[in-house]
Amino acid sequence: MTDETVAAAEAFACDSPLPIVTHRGVTSLSAPLPGATPDDNLLVLDSDEIEAAGEPEGPEPPPPDSLPRATPTPVTRDNPGASGFDGLTHRDQLLAGTGEYAGTQASLEPPDVPLCAGNGFILQAVNLAVTAYDTRGDRLVAPTPLNQFFRLRPLVDPETETTNEFTSDPKCYFDPKVRRWFLTILQVDPLPADPAESMRAHVELAVSQTDDPTGGWDLYEIDTTSDGEKGTPEVGACPCLGDQPLIGTDAFGFYFSVNLFSFETSEFQGAQVYALQKSALLRGALPAVDVLAAPLLEGAGASLQPALVPPRGRFERRNGGTQYFLSSINSGLPEEQIAVWAATNTSSLERCAPDIALDQVFVPSQGYAPPPAALQKPGPTPLRRLLQGLGFDEPLERLDAGDVRMQQAYFADGKLWSGLGTAIADPERAGIAWFIVAPDARRGLTARMVNQGYIALDDAGSAMFPAVAVNARGEGAIVYSLSGPGLFPSVGYSLLDERGAGLVHLVADGARPEDGLSGYTAFGGEGVSRWGDYSGAAVDDDGSFWLAAEYIPDLPRSTLANWGTFIAHVRRDAADPEPPRP
């Protein structure tokens, strides 16, 4: 390796890094035969049960006349340069596990669908499992429970039907500069036996030891409880859950941001950015760490999305190294600005006492507002029919389209690229707002909007949970889920460049409706099924794109859920050029 992060590694050593980070040993993906088939009614665990269980409700939805309006995007099933295969399903996740982990998974919605690619491999995770593929779509290892991969206790104790260590929100990235894989999850300890002790939460981080994800990984654990104990900063009403870790890297650091929610009150306590020295992580050593608090400015100080860099892309070197972030204004009301953040002096991570500053600037934008739940096409729903036979009044589920949190971001061709979910008016449905922003960190942080636009279906069809990936040439793709009265939950993508976004390419047709536990009243739902919470997109070494999103496949299902994922490969050089849309 030639990157300066590796060159500096041998010379770097700190006597006492922050105690919030520990090295937990090594691991690898398991590849034995699947374990014993569990009873999939063993435990019904909704991710909301622990994760942000009591988030305060936002304002009432805005009236339709205040929602963004968008010209419907044409839909095509012609996908030149695209191919794909089915990824992980709920059944894969449920049956994952060997040895003591066999039969310890739970029925869970939504899947969460991170994806990363490089060196001839694709790594895919869902909320409770991870696996690897080659570029032909052949699975290289059996689906592995995330608790097993991270060497945590099994998720569920089959005898007591209680949760041991709750894990969720996986994210992954193949860093093309240092040729290493990064994988994170959030983790929550079980309730302590001593009521005087507080619950503790962590981010679990795995860093591959080579460029092969089926080889060894170093395991790290970062305490995000933020209650002033065990070396953590003291924040508001914490101890807190560090919700939905979002990841990125620059030349010097590995970064993740979290939203802090109090275990006691469930109220939001602000966002934090954790900066870890990358060169130490690459050699299995304890890294220097800096923890940055994001001020809650006009509702923008939440869900800071760190930017990823594509192969042959350039990190920002100004101001001693700069890592960019994007965020939205998540007020629950229509908004017309987004926020750009810059962590500067990141090269100080090569010292024992890093000194990183976090700055922010607002950028006027097109309008966006919280999206409504998506409709879906009627069809076979055996779980719903079973529950109706037991006396439950279960309508056809709608799909939760999430909120306006900024989704995956890339820093490519000198610009920041990302998107989010939004309501679209006439009729009201869920759509996607995308943004291309040019940041400038030369004399204090400034930024300008280069281009922006919407992806919206006609009638009552919805597009949900975008993930954007952009190569070093400034060519990109956006992947998302689709659903509507005439469309089972499906997967689509649009090509993207500085001129705008192209057609909706329907790349994977759904086979039937969503028919999972989280939306049904029998399991505490209210007619809206959990979906998302995000999709995944990555740039391969050759500049092509790997895209993944949730849909309903024509595959064997488990009793309590039928979600699946689709992984698409899109080559821009093989695709027919599309005229830019206004």
C-alpha angles and dihedrals in degrees: 000000000000102000113121091236089069095040090057095045099087092051094050123089130148121197094211119016116187109293091228088085123067132175108231101188131258136307144175139202111272120238107181125117115291117276128243116309109256128214100260090211088063094107133354106209120177111199089229088065090082106002110084089328095175105031107164114254116250128230121294113284113276118257114266094248089065095052125103117267122214137180107246113259114235114249124220136180090201105106111174112187093017132113134154153165141216116278131194119333134196088259091053090051094047095049095044119115141075134212111356089358095061111112094009101106124104138222104258140171135223107038100206106214117218117171134185132177142189145120092035095306137104119203117199130181135180127191096287107016145041136200141167133231137189119235091267089063095252112147109238099192136020116263105276124206110245089230089056094047092049092045093241125142114279112280095239131030101223093205099051097024089225129135117252108185115358114217131181148141103058120196129181140185136179106217104217094198098057097022095232135129123233124196127178138181134173117244132195123197120230117263107286118248090229110068089208090066121081127230114257130215131195144179111236113212127192121191118190118236092216138015089269112089091201090064130072127318133195114231124218131178123204119195109226098171090112097199098126091259128117092012096307122134117256111245129180115283095353147158082118146182112240096221127207105352111219117201143207142146141216131184094289110023149041110221137194130175126205137188111230118223120181115244088213103046102014088225123141112260100183137273130285133199119210116203116196126188105253099204092059092049090053092058098041095254131132108269132223108254137203123189116205124194116216111218113229098241115178090330093304100108097092137084097013104195111213114218121246122213122223127225110289088013123132129242117223107260100180122109093023091305126328132215114197128212134185128208138172131222103260099191098131089245132092110283135192105195140059131199132240118202130193127196103201135193090035090156085076086078085082087069128071092245108042118202108200124166124208117211131178139196132183122233122199110240146172115285125276134173137179109292122237123237113280125244121228138203115266117248144125112340108170096173091051091047090051092051092047088054088055091055102265118135099225119173122197105286124248119214123249105238094195125226138285099284112141110256131211115333134200131198104212136146088008093300140099116237126191146127144208141197120268142172115257119202134226095063104012112242140136121279141158130260114200128194138197112194131181111214123197121197099172099103105012122317119304131158139184133198111250097181140336139177149146139267109208135161123222126254110007098328118130137210115203144184105010124203119193127203124179129185127221091268091061094254115134149170134211121209125195145153120264130203139157147144090287099033131068112221104292142164126254139170139195129206115239137194136149090286093059145267124311136211128326104257110203100212102165123029117212115237102209141348126294105268106176137138102250097074099045123097090224087069097038097271129135103217096284118101121214111252135175114342081191143335128229135236132173140178116233125217091265093052095257122127136247112200131185134183141156122268140145109266131196092251137114110288136203124242099260104035142019104192122135139171134234125211116205130190114209125187114196093198090060096044123096110251113255124209112245114260120226 
